[in-house]
Amino acid sequence: MNNRDRILAVIRGEKPDKVPFCIFSDLMPRGSFERMLRNKGLGLLTNVGPLINEPASISETPNVSITSSKCQNGDKITYSTPAGDINYEVCRGSLRTSSLDWKIPQTPLIKDINDYGPLIFLIDDTVYNINPKEFKLIDEDLGDDGLLHLVAGIAPYIESQYMLGLENWTFQKHDHPEDFSRLLKALENRNQRYMEKLAGIEVFDLVYLGDMSDNLGPDEYLQYALPFFKKYSKLFRKKGKKCGIHVHARLLERQIEVLKAMAPDFLESYTPPPYSDLPLDKLRRVLGEKVIVLINCPETIFYNGYNRTKRYIKDLLKSDPGPMKLIGFTEMGMMGVNRKDIRDIFKEGFRAVYDAIEEMPY
């Protein structure tokens, strides 16, 4: 089997020739090491969709001008709207990824109550140009190397957290509840404008419909994330898509009832101990045998060396003997690895994961 065959086999509930080994394609720079791993069977999951604005032509704001200028943190991005101007600063670090456009917010979009009007105008003004042909071309270029991964949307309550920054978001929702509710309504109206169009695109098999971090507790996920996931997963499942949650939380034990209630088709970025507090075998008992688990390797194990890393991966795979899983890198990969000694450790870690898979028949 090639990379794509293995991933599709798992999605269809079939048994591949070995556990699929994959990575989000922007988490590793293009070059000889990446090419070597892909020749050995590293599959690519390529992120596309409105939430990450990829392809770049997927959206436009006809009545908002966007300018960028240099500042102390990196770049200052300004949105000029008829309702006023808002801006935020982003850092474009020297990250070891395949993408040159990673932007890490350094300041929030909303700094005081006067910023709600411009931000809501910006959201309302966003027009989505969902062209199935563009996604089909990306899929054709990817070919047998992997699969497209649709980042479709996230519950507005959670998305607003990323727009405002956690500390600022915590104050804003209590200090200005009416304006905060208007923001959530604008985000949901925006979601409704494009979800139906996305659901009809044939090249997508995996659809991201939310994430789970340690910032929120079970009650908030049940109140805000569960209705969002239920609503839109119904839409995508009618079209034959698998709908899942991105779980990069460490405190997963407390979210077990939430995961049961959501009943996703797949979980991605689940990171086993020593990072999270929920072992893979226990997670499997919670989810059942049919749910796909995309395991994110905890890169901290790489510092234990090649042999211990390989043993860790073998023991991990043995703890979940069924075929409904993939393993790889969906959080860090080589991102931020900018010292040669650390790069060498990570390269050995990647090799250990690959070799463990090769030596582990189902």
KEKE-3310 file (N, C-alpha, C; in steps of 0.2 Angstrom, whole numbers, plus 5000, padded with zeros to 4 digits):
npx = (5004:5002:5005:4992:4983:4984:4979:4966:4961:4960:4951:4940:4937:4944:4958:4974:4991:5000:5002:4997:5008:5010:5010:5005:5006:5013:5021:5034:5050:5053:5064:5079:5078:5064:5060:5066:5059:5046:5048:5050:5037:5030:5016:5006:4996:4986:4982:4967:4955:4942:4944:4958:4960:4965:4965:4973:4964:4952:4943:4937:4936:4926:4923:4933:4949:4965:4980:4998:5012:5028:5033:5038:5035:5035:5025:5012:4995:4982:4965:4954:4938:4921:4916:4926:4943:4953:4967:4981:4995:5007:5019:5031:5040:5056:5052:5053:5046:5036:5028:5028:5020:5016:5008:5009:4998:5002:4995:4978:4963:4953:4953:4947:4930:4926:4931:4923:4913:4920:4927:4916:4910:4920:4919:4906:4907:4915:4917:4915:4923:4920:4927:4926:4935:4947:4951:4951:4962:4972:4971:4974:4988:4994:4992:4997:5004:4997:4983:4969:4965:4951:4949:4936:4928:4925:4918:4910:4911:4923:4932:4932:4940:4953:4954:4954:4963:4967:4967:4962:4950:4943:4940:4933:4921:4913:4914:4908:4895:4884:4890:4899:4891:4885:4896:4899:4887:4889:4900:4894:4884:4893:4899:4888:4887:4896:4897:4888:4892:4905:4902:4898:4909:4919:4932:4935:4938:4941:4935:4938:4930:4931:4940:4949:4955:4965:4959:4946:4933:4923:4909:4908:4912:4901:4891:4894:4902:4897:4884:4887:4896:4887:4877:4884:4891:4881:4877:4889:4891:4880:4885:4894:4906:4919:4919:4928:4937:4949:4961:4971:4973:4980:4973:4964:4957:4946:4938:4931:4917:4912:4918:4911:4898:4899:4903:4913:4919:4932:4947:4959:4976:4977:4987:4997:5001:5018:5013:4998:4985:4978:4979:4981:4975:4964:4958:4953:4944:4934:4930:4927:4928:4927:4930:4942:4958:4970:4985:4996:5013:5022:5034:5044:5048:5059:5071:5075:5082:5086:5083:5075:5064:5059:5055:5045:5035:5032:5026:5016:5008:5005:4996:4984:4978:4970:4965:4961:4968:4980:4997:5008:5013:5005:5005:5018:5030:5043:5043:5050:5062:5077:5090:5105:5109:5097:5089:5096:5092:5079:5078:5083:5072:5061:5065:5065:5052:5047:5054:5049:5036:5037:5042:5031:5019:5001)
npy = (4994:5012:5028:5035:5025:5018:5027:5029:5016:5014:5024:5019:5008:4997:4985:4991:4987:4991:5001:5017:5030:5047:5065:5082:5092:5104:5104:5101:5105:5106:5095:5085:5076:5075:5071:5058:5052:5052:5044:5032:5030:5040:5048:5062:5074:5086:5102:5111:5124:5136:5140:5141:5148:5143:5137:5152:5161:5159:5167:5184:5201:5213:5226:5230:5236:5229:5231:5230:5232:5234:5231:5231:5218:5210:5210:5222:5221:5229:5232:5241:5247:5252:5254:5258:5256:5242:5233:5221:5213:5202:5188:5183:5170:5162:5148:5131:5125:5120:5130:5148:5157:5157:5164:5171:5177:5192:5202:5206:5206:5213:5227:5236:5241:5248:5241:5231:5234:5236:5223:5214:5219:5216:5202:5200:5205:5196:5186:5170:5161:5147:5136:5121:5115:5121:5114:5101:5101:5103:5091:5082:5086:5082:5068:5051:5053:5057:5064:5076:5087:5094:5109:5114:5121:5129:5130:5145:5151:5145:5149:5163:5164:5162:5173:5184:5181:5172:5178:5191:5188:5181:5191:5200:5193:5193:5207:5213:5207:5208:5213:5203:5193:5197:5196:5182:5178:5184:5176:5163:5166:5168:5155:5148:5152:5146:5132:5123:5123:5118:5105:5098:5096:5084:5079:5078:5068:5068:5079:5092:5098:5106:5109:5103:5109:5113:5125:5126:5119:5103:5107:5119:5114:5105:5114:5123:5118:5105:5106:5113:5104:5093:5099:5102:5091:5082:5087:5086:5072:5067:5068:5058:5061:5059:5065:5075:5079:5089:5086:5093:5093:5091:5087:5076:5066:5072:5075:5064:5061:5071:5068:5056:5060:5068:5059:5057:5053:5053:5056:5068:5072:5067:5065:5054:5049:5053:5066:5069:5064:5053:5036:5027:5014:5016:5027:5021:5011:5020:5027:5016:5003:5007:5021:5032:5035:5047:5047:5058:5059:5061:5072:5074:5062:5059:5064:5053:5045:5034:5020:5019:5027:5020:5008:5013:5017:5005:4998:5007:5005:4991:4992:4995:4986:4985:4990:5004:5016:5030:5035:5048:5065:5080:5091:5097:5092:5096:5110:5125:5119:5124:5122:5113:5102:5099:5096:5085:5076:5075:5070:5057:5053:5053:5043:5032:5031:5027:5015:5007:5005:4998:4986:4981:4971:4969)
npz = (5000:4997:5004:5004:5002:5014:5024:5019:5020:5034:5037:5031:5039:5037:5036:5035:5028:5037:5052:5048:5045:5048:5045:5048:5034:5035:5045:5044:5036:5018:5010:5011:5022:5024:5012:5012:5022:5017:5006:5013:5018:5025:5027:5021:5028:5023:5027:5024:5021:5027:5040:5041:5030:5018:5002:4998:4991:4996:5003:5005:5009:5004:5008:5017:5020:5021:5029:5032:5043:5049:5066:5083:5088:5077:5064:5061:5059:5051:5050:5041:5042:5038:5051:5059:5064:5067:5075:5076:5083:5076:5077:5067:5067:5065:5061:5059:5047:5033:5029:5025:5031:5045:5058:5074:5085:5095:5101:5106:5095:5100:5110:5118:5122:5110:5100:5096:5086:5073:5072:5071:5060:5051:5051:5047:5034:5027:5013:5006:4994:4988:4979:4971:4962:4965:4976:4972:4963:4972:4979:4968:4966:4978:4977:4979:4990:5002:5010:5010:5023:5030:5038:5045:5054:5070:5086:5089:5102:5107:5096:5097:5108:5103:5095:5104:5113:5128:5141:5140:5133:5144:5153:5144:5141:5152:5156:5146:5141:5132:5120:5118:5115:5103:5095:5095:5088:5076:5071:5071:5061:5050:5049:5044:5032:5024:5027:5021:5007:5008:5012:5001:4993:4985:4988:5001:5015:5029:5042:5051:5066:5077:5093:5108:5122:5137:5142:5144:5154:5157:5157:5150:5137:5134:5134:5124:5113:5110:5105:5093:5086:5084:5076:5064:5061:5057:5045:5037:5038:5031:5018:5018:5025:5037:5054:5065:5081:5087:5098:5109:5122:5139:5150:5149:5155:5163:5153:5148:5148:5140:5127:5125:5123:5112:5102:5091:5074:5073:5082:5083:5085:5098:5111:5120:5137:5141:5140:5140:5152:5149:5145:5130:5129:5138:5133:5121:5126:5131:5119:5110:5098:5084:5082:5075:5079:5079:5083:5091:5092:5107:5107:5117:5121:5113:5118:5126:5118:5104:5105:5117:5113:5102:5108:5116:5107:5101:5113:5114:5103:5104:5115:5109:5099:5087:5070:5069:5069:5067:5067:5071:5068:5073:5080:5083:5076:5067:5070:5075:5079:5080:5082:5079:5087:5093:5082:5077:5087:5085:5072:5074:5083:5074:5065:5074:5077:5064:5062:5073:5069:5057:5062:5069:5066:5064)
capx = (5000:5005:5002:4985:4979:4984:4975:4960:4959:4958:4945:4934:4936:4948:4965:4980:4996:5004:4999:4998:5013:5008:5011:5002:5012:5016:5026:5041:5052:5054:5071:5081:5076:5057:5059:5068:5054:5041:5050:5049:5030:5027:5010:5005:4989:4987:4977:4964:4949:4941:4947:4965:4961:4969:4969:4973:4959:4945:4939:4939:4932:4926:4923:4938:4956:4970:4987:5003:5018:5033:5033:5043:5034:5035:5020:5006:4990:4977:4959:4951:4932:4917:4914:4932:4949:4956:4973:4984:5002:5009:5026:5033:5046:5060:5050:5056:5040:5035:5025:5031:5015:5014:5007:5007:4996:5005:4990:4971:4960:4948:4957:4942:4923:4925:4933:4918:4910:4925:4928:4909:4909:4925:4916:4900:4909:4919:4914:4919:4923:4922:4928:4928:4940:4954:4953:4952:4969:4977:4971:4978:4995:4996:4992:4997:5007:4992:4975:4967:4962:4947:4948:4930:4926:4926:4912:4911:4913:4930:4935:4933:4945:4959:4954:4954:4968:4964:4966:4957:4943:4940:4937:4928:4914:4910:4913:4904:4892:4880:4894:4902:4886:4885:4902:4897:4882:4892:4904:4890:4881:4898:4899:4882:4887:4900:4897:4884:4896:4910:4900:4897:4915:4920:4939:4937:4936:4941:4933:4939:4924:4932:4946:4948:4961:4964:4957:4939:4931:4918:4903:4908:4912:4895:4886:4895:4905:4893:4879:4891:4898:4881:4874:4888:4893:4875:4878:4894:4890:4875:4889:4899:4912:4921:4919:4932:4939:4957:4961:4978:4973:4983:4969:4959:4953:4940:4933:4928:4910:4911:4920:4906:4892:4901:4903:4916:4921:4939:4950:4966:4981:4978:4994:4997:5006:5018:5010:4991:4984:4974:4982:4978:4970:4958:4954:4950:4938:4929:4928:4924:4933:4926:4933:4949:4962:4976:4990:5002:5019:5025:5041:5048:5052:5065:5076:5077:5086:5082:5081:5069:5059:5056:5051:5039:5031:5030:5022:5010:5004:5003:4991:4978:4980:4965:4967:4958:4972:4986:5002:5013:5014:5000:5006:5025:5034:5050:5042:5053:5068:5082:5097:5108:5109:5090:5087:5098:5088:5072:5078:5083:5066:5057:5067:5063:5044:5046:5056:5044:5030:5040:5043:5025:5013:4995)
capy = (5000:5018:5032:5037:5019:5016:5031:5028:5010:5015:5028:5015:5003:4991:4984:4992:4983:4993:5007:5023:5035:5053:5071:5088:5093:5110:5104:5098:5108:5102:5094:5078:5072:5074:5066:5051:5049:5051:5038:5026:5029:5045:5051:5069:5077:5093:5106:5116:5126:5143:5142:5143:5153:5140:5141:5160:5164:5156:5172:5191:5206:5218:5233:5231:5236:5226:5233:5227:5236:5231:5233:5227:5210:5207:5213:5225:5220:5233:5231:5247:5246:5258:5255:5260:5252:5237:5230:5217:5212:5195:5187:5178:5167:5157:5142:5126:5122:5121:5136:5154:5162:5156:5170:5170:5184:5194:5206:5204:5210:5218:5229:5239:5240:5251:5237:5226:5236:5234:5216:5211:5221:5212:5195:5200:5207:5191:5182:5164:5159:5140:5133:5114:5114:5122:5109:5095:5102:5102:5084:5079:5087:5078:5061:5045:5055:5058:5066:5083:5087:5100:5112:5117:5126:5128:5133:5152:5152:5143:5153:5170:5164:5163:5180:5189:5180:5169:5182:5196:5184:5179:5197:5203:5189:5195:5214:5216:5201:5209:5214:5197:5188:5199:5193:5175:5177:5185:5170:5158:5167:5167:5148:5145:5154:5142:5125:5119:5123:5113:5098:5095:5094:5076:5076:5078:5063:5070:5086:5095:5102:5108:5107:5103:5111:5113:5131:5125:5113:5099:5110:5123:5110:5102:5119:5127:5114:5099:5108:5115:5098:5089:5102:5102:5084:5079:5090:5083:5065:5065:5068:5053:5063:5058:5071:5074:5084:5090:5086:5094:5094:5087:5085:5072:5062:5075:5076:5058:5062:5076:5064:5051:5064:5070:5053:5059:5048:5052:5061:5069:5075:5064:5064:5049:5050:5057:5072:5069:5060:5047:5031:5025:5009:5018:5031:5016:5009:5026:5028:5010:5000:5010:5027:5032:5039:5050:5048:5063:5057:5066:5073:5074:5055:5059:5065:5047:5041:5030:5013:5020:5029:5014:5004:5017:5017:4998:4997:5011:5001:4985:4993:4996:4981:4985:4994:5010:5022:5032:5038:5053:5072:5084:5097:5101:5090:5100:5117:5128:5115:5128:5121:5107:5096:5097:5093:5078:5072:5074:5066:5051:5051:5051:5036:5027:5029:5023:5008:5003:5003:4993:4980:4980:4968:4969)
capz = (5000:4997:5010:5004:5003:5021:5028:5017:5023:5041:5037:5029:5043:5034:5039:5031:5028:5043:5054:5044:5048:5044:5048:5045:5030:5036:5051:5042:5030:5012:5010:5010:5027:5023:5006:5014:5026:5013:5002:5017:5019:5029:5023:5022:5029:5021:5030:5020:5024:5029:5047:5040:5024:5013:4998:5000:4988:4998:5006:5003:5013:4999:5011:5022:5018:5026:5028:5036:5043:5054:5073:5088:5089:5070:5059:5064:5054:5052:5046:5041:5041:5039:5058:5062:5062:5073:5073:5081:5081:5075:5077:5061:5070:5061:5062:5054:5044:5026:5027:5027:5034:5051:5062:5081:5088:5101:5105:5104:5090:5104:5116:5122:5119:5104:5094:5094:5080:5068:5071:5069:5053:5047:5050:5042:5027:5024:5008:5004:4987:4989:4972:4972:4957:4968:4981:4968:4960:4978:4980:4963:4967:4983:4975:4983:4996:5008:5010:5012:5029:5030:5044:5043:5058:5077:5090:5090:5109:5107:5091:5100:5113:5099:5092:5109:5118:5133:5147:5137:5132:5150:5155:5139:5141:5158:5157:5140:5139:5126:5114:5117:5112:5096:5092:5094:5083:5069:5069:5069:5054:5045:5048:5040:5025:5020:5028:5016:5001:5010:5013:4995:4990:4986:4989:5008:5019:5036:5043:5058:5068:5084:5096:5115:5125:5144:5144:5146:5158:5153:5157:5144:5131:5134:5133:5118:5108:5108:5100:5086:5083:5082:5070:5058:5059:5054:5038:5033:5038:5026:5012:5018:5028:5044:5057:5071:5086:5088:5106:5111:5129:5143:5155:5145:5159:5165:5147:5145:5147:5134:5121:5124:5121:5105:5098:5085:5070:5074:5086:5080:5090:5104:5113:5126:5142:5147:5139:5143:5158:5147:5141:5124:5130:5142:5128:5117:5130:5131:5112:5106:5093:5078:5082:5072:5084:5075:5088:5090:5096:5111:5105:5123:5122:5108:5122:5129:5113:5098:5107:5121:5109:5098:5113:5119:5101:5101:5118:5113:5098:5107:5119:5105:5093:5082:5065:5069:5072:5063:5072:5068:5071:5071:5084:5083:5071:5067:5071:5081:5080:5076:5084:5076:5091:5094:5076:5076:5091:5082:5067:5077:5085:5068:5063:5079:5076:5058:5063:5077:5065:5052:5066:5073:5063:5068)
cpx = (5004:5002:4995:4981:4979:4979:4968:4957:4957:4951:4939:4933:4940:4955:4970:4986:5001:5000:5001:5003:5012:5010:5007:5008:5015:5021:5033:5044:5054:5062:5073:5078:5068:5056:5061:5062:5048:5042:5049:5042:5027:5022:5009:4997:4989:4981:4974:4958:4948:4944:4954:4966:4965:4965:4968:4967:4952:4941:4941:4934:4932:4926:4927:4945:4960:4977:4992:5009:5022:5032:5037:5042:5035:5031:5014:5001:4984:4971:4955:4943:4927:4915:4920:4938:4951:4963:4976:4991:5003:5016:5026:5040:5050:5058:5052:5049:5040:5032:5029:5027:5012:5014:5005:5005:5000:5000:4984:4968:4955:4952:4952:4935:4922:4927:4928:4915:4914:4926:4921:4908:4914:4922:4911:4902:4913:4915:4918:4918:4925:4921:4930:4934:4947:4956:4954:4959:4974:4977:4975:4985:4997:4996:4992:5001:5003:4985:4974:4964:4958:4946:4942:4928:4927:4920:4914:4914:4921:4934:4937:4939:4952:4959:4956:4960:4965:4962:4961:4950:4940:4937:4931:4921:4910:4909:4908:4900:4887:4884:4897:4897:4885:4891:4901:4892:4884:4896:4900:4886:4886:4899:4894:4883:4891:4900:4894:4888:4902:4908:4899:4903:4918:4927:4940:4934:4936:4940:4934:4933:4925:4938:4945:4955:4960:4961:4950:4938:4925:4911:4902:4908:4905:4890:4887:4898:4901:4888:4882:4893:4892:4878:4878:4890:4887:4875:4883:4894:4885:4879:4894:4906:4913:4922:4923:4933:4946:4958:4969:4978:4977:4979:4963:4954:4946:4935:4930:4921:4908:4912:4914:4900:4893:4901:4906:4918:4929:4941:4957:4970:4981:4985:4994:5002:5013:5016:5003:4991:4979:4977:4978:4973:4964:4954:4950:4943:4932:4926:4924:4929:4933:4929:4940:4952:4969:4981:4995:5007:5021:5032:5046:5052:5058:5071:5079:5081:5082:5079:5074:5063:5055:5052:5045:5034:5028:5025:5015:5005:5001:4996:4984:4979:4975:4968:4965:4962:4978:4991:5006:5013:5009:5000:5013:5029:5041:5049:5046:5060:5073:5089:5099:5107:5102:5088:5089:5094:5082:5072:5079:5076:5061:5059:5065:5056:5043:5048:5052:5038:5031:5040:5037:5019:5007:4994)
cpy = (5006:5022:5033:5030:5017:5020:5030:5021:5010:5019:5024:5009:4997:4991:4986:4987:4984:4999:5013:5028:5042:5059:5077:5091:5100:5110:5101:5102:5104:5101:5086:5073:5070:5070:5059:5048:5047:5045:5031:5025:5034:5048:5058:5070:5084:5097:5111:5118:5133:5145:5144:5147:5150:5136:5148:5163:5162:5161:5179:5195:5212:5225:5234:5231:5233:5228:5230:5231:5233:5235:5229:5220:5207:5211:5216:5225:5224:5232:5238:5246:5252:5259:5257:5255:5248:5235:5225:5215:5204:5194:5181:5175:5163:5150:5137:5122:5123:5127:5143:5159:5160:5162:5169:5176:5186:5199:5204:5209:5215:5220:5233:5238:5243:5247:5232:5227:5234:5227:5212:5213:5217:5205:5195:5201:5201:5186:5176:5162:5151:5137:5126:5112:5115:5117:5102:5095:5101:5095:5080:5080:5083:5070:5056:5047:5056:5060:5073:5082:5094:5103:5117:5123:5124:5132:5140:5154:5151:5148:5160:5170:5165:5170:5185:5188:5178:5174:5188:5193:5183:5186:5200:5199:5191:5203:5217:5210:5202:5210:5207:5192:5190:5196:5186:5174:5179:5179:5164:5159:5166:5159:5145:5147:5150:5134:5120:5118:5118:5106:5094:5094:5087:5074:5076:5071:5064:5077:5087:5100:5104:5106:5106:5104:5111:5120:5131:5119:5109:5103:5115:5120:5107:5108:5122:5123:5108:5101:5110:5109:5094:5092:5101:5095:5080:5081:5086:5075:5063:5065:5062:5055:5060:5064:5070:5080:5084:5091:5086:5095:5089:5083:5081:5068:5065:5076:5070:5058:5066:5072:5059:5054:5066:5065:5055:5053:5047:5057:5062:5073:5073:5063:5060:5052:5049:5064:5073:5064:5054:5042:5029:5019:5011:5022:5026:5013:5014:5026:5022:5009:5004:5017:5028:5037:5041:5052:5053:5060:5062:5067:5073:5067:5055:5060:5059:5043:5037:5024:5014:5022:5024:5009:5007:5016:5010:4996:5001:5007:4995:4986:4994:4992:4982:4990:5002:5016:5024:5035:5043:5060:5077:5091:5101:5099:5093:5107:5119:5124:5119:5127:5114:5101:5094:5093:5086:5073:5070:5070:5058:5048:5049:5044:5031:5025:5025:5016:5004:5001:4998:4986:4977:4977:4969:4962)
cpz = (5000:5003:5010:5005:5010:5025:5026:5020:5030:5041:5035:5033:5041:5038:5034:5032:5034:5045:5050:5048:5045:5048:5045:5041:5031:5042:5050:5036:5024:5012:5010:5016:5026:5017:5008:5018:5022:5008:5006:5019:5024:5025:5025:5023:5028:5023:5025:5023:5026:5035:5046:5034:5019:5008:4999:4997:4990:5001:5004:5008:5008:5002:5016:5019:5023:5024:5033:5037:5049:5061:5077:5088:5082:5065:5063:5058:5056:5048:5047:5038:5041:5046:5062:5061:5069:5070:5078:5078:5081:5075:5071:5063:5064:5063:5057:5052:5037:5024:5029:5030:5040:5055:5069:5084:5095:5105:5102:5099:5094:5110:5121:5119:5112:5098:5092:5087:5074:5067:5069:5062:5048:5046:5046:5035:5023:5019:5006:4997:4987:4982:4973:4967:4960:4973:4977:4965:4966:4979:4975:4964:4972:4981:4980:4990:5003:5006:5012:5019:5030:5037:5043:5047:5066:5080:5091:5097:5110:5102:5094:5105:5109:5096:5097:5113:5125:5139:5145:5136:5139:5153:5151:5140:5147:5159:5152:5137:5132:5120:5113:5113:5105:5092:5090:5088:5076:5067:5067:5062:5049:5044:5043:5033:5020:5021:5023:5009:5002:5010:5006:4991:4991:4988:4997:5011:5027:5037:5050:5060:5075:5087:5104:5118:5133:5147:5147:5150:5154:5152:5151:5137:5129:5131:5126:5112:5106:5103:5093:5083:5080:5076:5064:5056:5055:5046:5034:5033:5032:5019:5013:5021:5035:5048:5064:5075:5086:5095:5108:5118:5133:5148:5152:5149:5161:5159:5144:5144:5141:5127:5120:5121:5114:5100:5091:5081:5071:5079:5083:5085:5097:5106:5120:5131:5139:5146:5143:5149:5156:5143:5135:5125:5134:5137:5123:5120:5130:5124:5109:5101:5086:5077:5080:5077:5080:5081:5087:5095:5101:5110:5111:5124:5118:5112:5126:5124:5109:5101:5112:5118:5105:5102:5115:5113:5101:5106:5117:5108:5100:5112:5116:5099:5087:5076:5065:5072:5066:5069:5068:5072:5068:5076:5083:5077:5072:5068:5077:5082:5076:5078:5081:5080:5092:5088:5075:5081:5088:5076:5069:5080:5079:5066:5067:5078:5070:5059:5067:5073:5060:5056:5070:5068:5067:5071)
residu = (MET:ASN:ASN:ARG:ASP:ARG:ILE:LEU:ALA:VAL:ILE:ARG:GLY:GLU:LYS:PRO:ASP:LYS:VAL:PRO:PHE:CYS:ILE:PHE:SER:ASP:LEU:MET:PRO:ARG:GLY:SER:PHE:GLU:ARG:MET:LEU:ARG:ASN:LYS:GLY:LEU:GLY:LEU:LEU:THR:ASN:VAL:GLY:PRO:LEU:ILE:ASN:GLU:PRO:ALA:SER:ILE:SER:GLU:THR:PRO:ASN:VAL:SER:ILE:THR:SER:SER:LYS:CYS:GLN:ASN:GLY:ASP:LYS:ILE:THR:TYR:SER:THR:PRO:ALA:GLY:ASP:ILE:ASN:TYR:GLU:VAL:CYS:ARG:GLY:SER:LEU:ARG:THR:SER:SER:LEU:ASP:TRP:LYS:ILE:PRO:GLN:THR:PRO:LEU:ILE:LYS:ASP:ILE:ASN:ASP:TYR:GLY:PRO:LEU:ILE:PHE:LEU:ILE:ASP:ASP:THR:VAL:TYR:ASN:ILE:ASN:PRO:LYS:GLU:PHE:LYS:LEU:ILE:ASP:GLU:ASP:LEU:GLY:ASP:ASP:GLY:LEU:LEU:HIS:LEU:VAL:ALA:GLY:ILE:ALA:PRO:TYR:ILE:GLU:SER:GLN:TYR:MET:LEU:GLY:LEU:GLU:ASN:TRP:THR:PHE:GLN:LYS:HIS:ASP:HIS:PRO:GLU:ASP:PHE:SER:ARG:LEU:LEU:LYS:ALA:LEU:GLU:ASN:ARG:ASN:GLN:ARG:TYR:MET:GLU:LYS:LEU:ALA:GLY:ILE:GLU:VAL:PHE:ASP:LEU:VAL:TYR:LEU:GLY:ASP:MET:SER:ASP:ASN:LEU:GLY:PRO:ASP:GLU:TYR:LEU:GLN:TYR:ALA:LEU:PRO:PHE:PHE:LYS:LYS:TYR:SER:LYS:LEU:PHE:ARG:LYS:LYS:GLY:LYS:LYS:CYS:GLY:ILE:HIS:VAL:HIS:ALA:ARG:LEU:LEU:GLU:ARG:GLN:ILE:GLU:VAL:LEU:LYS:ALA:MET:ALA:PRO:ASP:PHE:LEU:GLU:SER:TYR:THR:PRO:PRO:PRO:TYR:SER:ASP:LEU:PRO:LEU:ASP:LYS:LEU:ARG:ARG:VAL:LEU:GLY:GLU:LYS:VAL:ILE:VAL:LEU:ILE:ASN:CYS:PRO:GLU:THR:ILE:PHE:TYR:ASN:GLY:TYR:ASN:ARG:THR:LYS:ARG:TYR:ILE:LYS:ASP:LEU:LEU:LYS:SER:ASP:PRO:GLY:PRO:MET:LYS:LEU:ILE:GLY:PHE:THR:GLU:MET:GLY:MET:MET:GLY:VAL:ASN:ARG:LYS:ASP:ILE:ARG:ASP:ILE:PHE:LYS:GLU:GLY:PHE:ARG:ALA:VAL:TYR:ASP:ALA:ILE:GLU:GLU:MET:PRO:TYR)
# end
